[in-house]
């Protein structure tokens, strides 16, 4: 109905699926890397913005009891902390990588407290 080519539709489908695990290989198209970085940019924002984001994530998963939520959230946080680089483009790596790792680590420590 939108008169979009099958190639274009396929690209967008692949882009959306890539955000599921935020993995983009070194030879992935720049669109993949940029979309992944845009999707994760909040992780590297200032402490206040990140805290609001974390609070909103908890609200999104309100239906899970704290024990179950915290267990799953810790796994997600550790997954990103363990990545050699969260961001795939040079710009986002330079601007956000260090603060993202600090934010993730801080939230993990709060959940472990």
N, C-alpha and C positions, 0 to 999 in steps of 0.2 A: 504493500500500500504506500510505502514511503518512496518507492522507486530507488532503492539503494542496491548496489550490486552485491552479488553473493560474496565477492572478495572483501568488500568493505564490511559486510555483516560478519563474516568470519573473523576479520581482524578485531572488531569490537568484542565479539564473543571471547576470543582469546585474551584480550586485554582485561576483561572483567574477571575471567577465571584466574588470571595471573595474580589478581589482588587477594585471592583466597589464601595463598601461602607466602605471598610477597617474595617470590623467588624469580629473579630474572638473570639468565646466564650472561656471561660477559659479552657474548655475541648476539644478544637479544636486540631487537630493534629499539631505537631510542625512545619510541612511543611507550614501550613496555617499561623501560627504566624510569621515564618521567612520570608516568601514571603511578607506578609503585611509590616513587618519592613523594608525589603530591598527596597520595593517600596516607602516608605515614608522617608527613611534615609536623603534625601536631605533637608527635613524640619529642621533638626537639625544641618546642616553644618554651617560653619562660615558665618558671615553677608554678605561677598562679594559673596560667592558661592550661598547663598540663594537669594540675589538680582538678580543675573544672572538667576537663576531658575525662579523667579517671572517674569522677563522680557521675558523669553522664553515662559512662559505660556501665557502671553499677546499676543505674536507673534502667538502662536498656535490658538488663538481665535480672530485673526485680523478682522474677518468678522463682529464682533459685535461692535456696537457703544459704546463709552466709558461708557455712562450711563447704558446701559444694561449689559455690561461686569462687571463694578464695582459692580452693584447690585448682580449679581450672584457670583462674586468672594468673596464679603463680606460674603455671606451665607456660602460658602465653608470654608473660614477662621474661621468663628465663630463656625462652626460644629466641626472643629478640636480643637479649643481652649476650647470648652465646654466638650470635652472628658475627662473622669477621667484620662485616659492614652492613648496617641496616639500610643505608641509602645506596642507590646504584649510580647516581650521577655525581660528578665532581662537585658541582655547586652545592647540592644538598648535603653531601658528605662533609664539605668544609664548613657549611653554615650550621648544621644540626646534629651531626653524629655524636659529638662529645656530650652535648646537653641532653640528647635523647638517652644515651646510656645512663647518665646521672638520674634523669627522671624515672626511668624504668627501675633502676636499682633502688631508688628512694621508695617507690611504690611497693616493690617487693619486700623491702625491709619493714614497711608499715604493715603489710599483710602478715608478716612473720612475727610481729610484736604481740 
